[in-house]
């Protein structure tokens, strides 16, 4: 690219896991263009993580309902234009993210072509990139950098978790489970079709304690997940302990302490990957090769895939998740723990 942009805006508004999976995009821009200013428009709780990402210069909060608030569009337009953005990268490629690019006034707006680009995004963005079907989200997003002349490298996640928060996490883990490297699990999921039964999580925790002398710490967010965590604790015969309530940044610090992290395809799973923990992920309505934990050190389990579009898979039952049995997870953990012991020997 002849004229390097001076200010790039990333429009990944939601969800938390997808925002985390977009961090390598920002890192690749920073490594290739150290002097460029990088801003990020966001409308979910991931803003707290973006605020501790050294690759992001400015986080721009956007209302989740901004498209339904026409009276505020003028103010949002002025705010975006004050930033003098000359390039927008739109990894979300939906109407709500692409409209922000147009409001910014940036002459270069890069997004996905169909089918990854949906709704009005392929028409609102003026450079459309095709990503092969079946590509992992992280690899597909790296292709958005091609018009800037940035070639994909090994994805990098950079989060500067504050030292006091790291110290708190070490103390919290020690107080709860009396072990410096517990297995950590999260039973929640954004879709009901991604949920794995809580009694099975509990049986896995009991097996870990009996076979590997590893305690389990259950992390959660919100009252529903808190209830699920209590169900796991009861089903584990005391092998699993419920963690305290955490912010996203505190959760990142806790996940740094995990021997292995277990969950379905969730935001915390992507956060565990970002802070360097190994993951065992459970999949039904999503493909692990497209949205699972990125990298060879992780393990994903899937017995059946829920076909259909995003709406159909979101509203489906969790029969595909229920096909994953306790033995499948225990076998996967045995492989992961054995491999880790061999590497440490």
Order of alpha helices (4+ residues) and beta strands (2+ residues): beta-alpha-alpha-beta-alpha-beta-alpha-beta-alpha-beta-alpha-beta-alpha-alpha-beta-alpha-beta-alpha-beta-alpha-beta-alpha-beta-alpha-beta-alpha-alpha-alpha
